[in-house]
Amino acid sequence: MDKVNPESTVRLTQWHIQLLEALLTHYSQAKPTPLTGKLVKFKDLPGGYAYERAFNKRAIKPLAEYFGEKSQLLPKVGRLFGGIQLDYGDASVEITALKGIPLTFILWKAEEFPASANILYDQSASNYLPTEDLAVLGEITTGRLMEAKDKLHV
């Protein structure tokens, strides 16, 4: 199995720590809810349309740009986080970002057009976190995937 360099560490700023504290505080107040099995786009979460542009800029676009030339690495890197390879797009993986909140990352590789991507949520996700927190969770998970790709010894 491929290894992530154990000497590398993520350096969190005070802002990151406050963000994570708020997200986890909200998460700790949630009632566990069964998954619906229905995947929805971020914009289809309650109020998601209002934050969609920022979500695309911070989570979707970086995912597409980072993995677009080597789409096959997305599921490989996702498995480092316990992800399950799926059959959507050119490459896809489901990663449980927090218990009860799986994120489905889908990538269409760069060919005639630039690469594109999406992150889908189970419809039940908004029972765990407010939509803005779900955006942050998608952004954090995208960042972790990108960082792991950089540190993966292939």
VEXTI-243038 format. One line per 2 residues: number of its first residue (from 1); their letters; for each residue x, y, z of N, C-alpha, C. Coordinates in steps of 0.02 Angstrom, whole numbers, plus 50000, padded with zeros to 5 digits. Layout:
<nutis>
NUM) a) X:Y:Z:X:Y:Z:X:Y:Z  ...
</nutis>
This chain:
<nutis>
1) md) 50042:49941:50000:50000:50000:50000:50044:50062:50000  50022:50114:49965:50059:50177:49963:50057:50210:50032
3) kv) 50108:50247:50047:50114:50278:50112:50116:50354:50106  50085:50387:50156:50091:50458:50163:50150:50470:50209
5) np) 50192:50517:50194:50251:50532:50234:50231:50550:50305  50250:50509:50356:50230:50523:50425:50263:50584:50455
7) es) 50316:50608:50424:50350:50667:50451:50315:50731:50431  50270:50727:50384:50235:50787:50363:50175:50799:50410
9) tv) 50165:50861:50427:50109:50878:50470:50074:50939:50442  50010:50943:50457:49971:51001:50437:49979:51053:50491
11) rl) 49994:51113:50471:50001:51168:50518:49937:51209:50516  49899:51205:50570:49836:51240:50573:49846:51310:50603
13) tq) 49816:51359:50572:49816:51427:50599:49762:51432:50653  49762:51485:50691:49710:51496:50741:49642:51499:50707
15) wh) 49639:51528:50648:49576:51532:50611:49550:51462:50595  49594:51417:50572:49574:51348:50556:49548:51313:50619
17) iq) 49581:51323:50674:49561:51292:50737:49492:51316:50758  49479:51381:50753:49413:51409:50770:49359:51381:50723
19) ll) 49376:51376:50660:49329:51349:50611:49311:51277:50628  49361:51236:50642:49349:51167:50660:49311:51160:50726
21) ea) 49326:51203:50774:49289:51202:50837:49215:51216:50826  49200:51265:50785:49129:51281:50771:49095:51224:50735
23) ll) 49128:51197:50685:49100:51141:50646:49086:51081:50692  49134:51064:50733:49126:51005:50777:49075:51018:50833
25) th) 49069:51080:50855:49017:51097:50904:48949:51085:50874  48938:51109:50813:48874:51097:50779:48862:51023:50768
27) ys) 48913:50988:50748:48908:50916:50735:48890:50878:50799  48919:50898:50855:48906:50863:50918:48834:50871:50941
29) qa) 48799:50920:50916:48729:50932:50936:48679:50898:50889  48703:50864:50838:48659:50832:50789:48632:50766:50817
31) kp) 48573:50748:50792:48544:50682:50807:48563:50637:50749  48592:50579:50764:48609:50533:50709:48546:50518:50666
33) tp) 48557:50521:50601:48503:50513:50553:48525:50461:50502  48481:50414:50484:48499:50366:50432:48512:50400:50365
35) lt) 48558:50372:50327:48571:50397:50260:48509:50385:50217  48496:50431:50171:48439:50422:50126:48458:50384:50064
37) gk) 48523:50386:50046:48545:50355:49983:48534:50400:49924  48505:50459:49935:48494:50507:49881:48549:50559:49883
39) lv) 48589:50563:49830:48643:50611:49825:48618:50677:49797  48640:50732:49828:48619:50798:49805:48679:50843:49797
41) kf) 48673:50890:49751:48725:50941:49742:48722:50990:49800  48776:51024:49811:48779:51074:49865:48723:51125:49858
43) kd) 48711:51148:49797:48660:51200:49787:48590:51176:49806  48580:51110:49810:48514:51083:49827:48505:51070:49902
45) lp) 48558:51084:49941:48550:51082:50013:48513:51145:50035  48481:51145:50093:48444:51205:50115:48489:51267:50114
47) gg) 48472:51316:50074:48511:51378:50068:48575:51372:50030  48589:51314:50001:48652:51302:49966:48663:51347:49907
49) ya) 48610:51367:49874:48617:51411:49816:48651:51477:49834  48642:51500:49895:48671:51564:49916:48747:51561:49924
51) ye) 48774:51502:49938:48845:51494:49949:48878:51454:49894  48839:51439:49842:48864:51395:49789:48927:51421:49754
53) ra) 48928:51484:49738:48986:51512:49702:49050:51505:49743  49047:51521:49807:49106:51515:49850:49125:51441:49858
55) fn) 49076:51397:49865:49090:51325:49871:49125:51299:49809  49100:51319:49751:49132:51298:49688:49204:51322:49685
57) kr) 49216:51384:49706:49283:51413:49703:49331:51380:49752  49306:51362:49812:49350:51337:49865:49356:51262:49868
59) ai) 49307:51225:49841:49308:51152:49847:49308:51116:49780  49264:51137:49735:49255:51102:49671:49312:51117:49622
61) kp) 49324:51181:49611:49376:51201:49562:49445:51175:49581  49466:51181:49644:49532:51153:49662:49536:51077:49650
63) la) 49481:51042:49665:49480:50970:49653:49490:50954:49580  49455:50989:49536:49460:50978:49464:49530:50995:49439
65) ey) 49557:51052:49461:49623:51073:49438:49678:51026:49463  49671:51003:49524:49724:50963:49555:49727:50891:49529
67) fg) 49668:50863:49516:49666:50793:49495:49648:50785:49421  49634:50840:49386:49609:50836:49318:49654:50802:49268
69) ek) 49719:50810:49275:49766:50779:49229:49780:50706:49246  49768:50687:49309:49780:50619:49332:49720:50596:49373
71) sq) 49664:50589:49339:49601:50572:49373:49605:50505:49410  49646:50459:49387:49651:50393:49418:49679:50398:49489
73) ll) 49710:50454:49507:49738:50461:49574:49684:50478:49626  49627:50504:49605:49575:50523:49653:49552:50464:49695
75) pk) 49531:50408:49666:49510:50352:49709:49568:50323:49750  49627:50324:49721:49686:50298:49755:49700:50339:49818
77) vg) 49699:50405:49811:49710:50449:49868:49651:50444:49916  49591:50439:49890:49532:50433:49932:49533:50372:49977
79) rl) 49562:50318:49953:49567:50257:49993:49611:50268:50055  49657:50315:50052:49698:50330:50111:49655:50356:50168
81) fg) 49596:50381:50152:49549:50408:50202:49490:50360:50212  49499:50298:50192:49446:50249:50200:49392:50254:50146
83) gi) 49408:50289:50092:49360:50299:50038:49345:50237:49998  49287:50237:49966:49265:50182:49924:49260:50208:49853
85) ql) 49294:50175:49807:49292:50194:49736:49221:50181:49709  49196:50230:49670:49130:50225:49639:49138:50228:49563
87) dy) 49083:50223:49528:49085:50222:49455:49055:50285:49422  49057:50341:49455:49032:50402:49426:49088:50438:49389
89) gd) 49071:50475:49336:49120:50514:49299:49179:50472:49275  49237:50504:49268:49298:50468:49250:49332:50438:49311
91) as) 49318:50467:49369:49345:50442:49433:49300:50468:49488  49288:50427:49537:49248:50449:49594:49263:50408:49655
93) ve) 49250:50439:49713:49263:50406:49776:49215:50436:49828  49192:50392:49872:49151:50414:49928:49194:50412:49991
95) it) 49196:50468:50026:49236:50473:50088:49189:50496:50144  49191:50460:50199:49152:50481:50257:49193:50534:50293
97) al) 49173:50597:50284:49210:50653:50313:49200:50655:50389  49139:50644:50411:49121:50636:50481:49069:50580:50483
99) kg) 49065:50544:50537:49018:50488:50541:48948:50513:50522  48918:50479:50474:48852:50497:50451:48851:50547:50394
101) ip) 48910:50573:50375:48914:50623:50321:48964:50601:50268  48942:50556:50224:48986:50538:50168:48985:50592:50114
103) lt) 49042:50604:50085:49048:50651:50028:49068:50610:49967  49034:50622:49911:49050:50587:49849:49086:50636:49803
105) fi) 49149:50622:49790:49190:50663:49746:49190:50633:49677  49171:50673:49627:49167:50649:49558:49211:50694:49514
107) lw) 49250:50663:49470:49296:50700:49427:49287:50678:49355  49286:50727:49311:49288:50715:49239:49354:50743:49216
109) ka) 49397:50700:49188:49466:50720:49172:49469:50770:49115  49525:50804:49112:49538:50853:49059:49552:50816:48994
111) ee) 49513:50833:48943:49526:50806:48876:49517:50865:48828  49461:50868:48794:49448:50924:48749:49431:50987:48788
113) fp) 49405:50978:48848:49386:51034:48891:49424:51028:48956  49427:51082:48994:49460:51077:49060:49424:51026:49104
115) as) 49460:50998:49151:49431:50950:49197:49375:50984:49236  49327:50943:49257:49273:50969:49300:49262:50918:49356
117) an) 49228:50941:49407:49217:50899:49466:49152:50918:49500  49133:50876:49547:49077:50892:49590:49085:50855:49655
119) il) 49053:50879:49706:49050:50846:49771:48976:50840:49787  48954:50779:49798:48884:50767:49815:48878:50746:49888
121) yd) 48822:50765:49917:48807:50749:49987:48746:50703:49990  48744:50660:50040:48682:50624:50052:48631:50676:50076
123) qs) 48569:50668:50055:48518:50716:50071:48510:50726:50147  48530:50678:50186:48524:50682:50259:48578:50727:50291
125) as) 48628:50749:50253:48684:50786:50281:48663:50848:50320  48610:50882:50296:48589:50943:50329:48556:50929:50397
127) ny) 48544:50866:50414:48521:50849:50481:48579:50850:50531  48640:50848:50506:48699:50848:50549:48730:50917:50557
129) lp) 48733:50954:50502:48768:51019:50502:48729:51070:50461  48736:51134:50479:48708:51186:50436:48745:51185:50368
131) te) 48712:51210:50318:48739:51208:50250:48807:51241:50245  48817:51297:50278:48883:51330:50275:48937:51285:50304
133) dl) 48922:51248:50357:48970:51201:50386:48983:51143:50338  48932:51122:50301:48942:51069:50251:48988:51093:50196
135) av) 48985:51157:50179:49031:51185:50130:49103:51182:50157  49111:51201:50219:49177:51199:50251:49203:51128:50252
137) lg) 49160:51080:50269:49180:51010:50270:49203:50987:50201  49168:51007:50149:49188:50990:50081:49255:51021:50063
139) ei) 49265:51083:50084:49327:51119:50070:49385:51086:50108  49375:51069:50171:49427:51037:50211:49446:50970:50181
141) tt) 49396:50931:50162:49409:50864:50135:49445:50869:50067  49425:50917:50026:49461:50929:49963:49534:50945:49978
143) gr) 49545:50989:50026:49614:51008:50044:49654:50948:50069  49623:50905:50107:49657:50845:50132:49675:50798:50074
145) lm) 49630:50792:50026:49645:50750:49968:49704:50778:49928  49704:50843:49919:49758:50876:49881:49825:50867:49918
147) ea) 49824:50878:49983:49885:50871:50023:49911:50799:50021  49865:50752:50026:49886:50681:50024:49915:50663:49957
149) kd) 49887:50690:49903:49914:50677:49836:49985:50702:49832  49999:50761:49861:50067:50788:49860:50116:50745:49899
151) kl) 50092:50715:49953:50136:50678:49998:50138:50603:49984  50098:50582:49937:50095:50511:49920:50158:50490:49884
153) hv) 50188:50437:49906:50248:50412:49873:50225:50357:49824  50218:50375:49760:50193:50329:49710:50251:50299:49672
</nutis>
